Amino acid sequence: MMIVLLSTGFFSVPTPAYAAPGDSALCAWRFMSNSTILDVAFPDADATYWVLPFALGRGDSIELSGTYPAARYFSLNTYGTNFDTVDTLRDNQILPDPGSGNPFAEPAAADNPAAQRHWHATLVTGPADHSRNQIQALPTSQAAPVGFLIIRVYVPTDPDSLSGGVPLPDATLELAGATIASRPCAQVFDPAAYPGPIAQAATAGFDRIVAGAAAGAFPGNVPEATFVNPASTSGLFPNGDNKYIGAGLTYQPGRLVVVRGKAPDFPDSRAGQSPADPDRQVRYWSMCQNDLVSPYPVVGCAADFRTVLDANGFYTYVLGAPADLPPNPGPAVTVLPWGSTEVAKKVLFLRYMLPSPRFYPESIQASQDSGSDPAVTMGPYYPRATYCSATTFAAQGAAGCFS
């Protein structure tokens, strides 16, 4: 039996490890998730996620053979059946093959041809040694042999290539002494291939897990339009390299949300800057607006390189229904879509990835590691949000909303 992840659930089918419906051979990376496909559990709109479900017994393994992508970031993450992180092996931790270079650790390697940007990594069922490119596949406390491997690619240099201009990794299974090789799937799995009551029941089960995790993500009694640390991101396929603060929002006609804060600097890989630059404050950051209803899709994001800054390095976001937004919100304002006004409850996330040591004290990560109030520890980098009438914003701009 294998576990097959659907757009909103998973179920068991009598198929060998990650076989694809209609494919003549086994294939890997059957499922892709982003802001348009499998939009679940608060994804980032400038990232794409590929999922490989697996079932591994003691001593089994999966070897991956890939090429470093041209992108801001990529990583390998494993999850158990509770959808919580087991292990993360990110780009600059993955040692290259002999004769190859890692552009996330050696900026000059970005100019290498693809044939000189190869790597191998292995999922193991026991403790993993990252120095040998190993990833722990399953939680030590989990009895079931089932897990999920997710590869993430953020901001590919070529926006038309979600995988960063290279193929997804090949996978070779070592199962009970047998070797099974596979290539990436030719097409993304169509959930309609498995209709019926089994799929519906599994979908409901998936929704319950994600809904329960999302419901407990934020502490209670927090005022709206106030960014706080989540109580937990467990159960939402979290990325071990990201931390988030979020603000709950509610729609009202004629009302906007305005957010202002200082932006950390970042390596703009689309402009030719190296992701390996150690002098940048973070590898990546973004502001994302999401529906606070299962399956918790993203409505819209403004990544760092898509966000307008003023002369002092501050961003200003405005969120509202199209009918409430002025035609010209201002020269240093970034508009985020509200999405369906029939979904009254929203959540706005600020995401920081991999802060540098010098920036760490003002980062979201430091606030969460210390259990401190981010409004205090982040200083000017803390996003201050307020509700504002559309008429006030139209007449006075964002400044009038904070006066």
Helices and strands as residue ranges (DSSP letters): E 2-5, E 10-13, E 27-28, E 31-33, E 47-55, E 61-67, E 71-79, E 85-90, G 91-93, G 107-111, G 114-116, E 118-124, G 130-132, E 134-136, E 146-156, E 170-175, E 178-184, G 191-193, H 197-215, E 242-250, E 255-262, G 269-271, E 284-291, E 298-303, G 304-306, E 314-320, G 322-324, E 334-337, E 345-353, G 360-362, H 364-370, H 374-377, G 379-381, E 384-389, H 390-402
